[in-house]
Amino acid sequence: MTPTTEGSPELMGPVEVGRQLGVKPQVVVNWIREGRAHPSAVDDLGRNRFTPEDVDRLRATLGRRRDRGRTGAGAVGGAEEDGNAG
């Protein structure tokens, strides 16, 4: 174990986080690059490490984003319907 992560066996990498959230590890990496995911630690090899609390926050964010996506799709559909009617 590295000094950065020593004493924190509950820290997880993108593979474990992806499994818990039902997405591929690359999706987690993309979220980090986009600033949507914020790991609590980085080990001495530069690998991102997440706590269970980080995963909970991501899970909550996913739910909000999915809800917004559905609402947005409905709003776009409504606008298209209005445009077609006129």
Secondary structure, DSSP 8 states (H G I E B T S, - for coil): --TTTTT-TT-B-HHHHHHHHTS-HHHHHHHHHHTS---SEE-TT--EEB-HHHHHHHHHHHHHHHHHHHHHHHHHHHHHHHHHH-
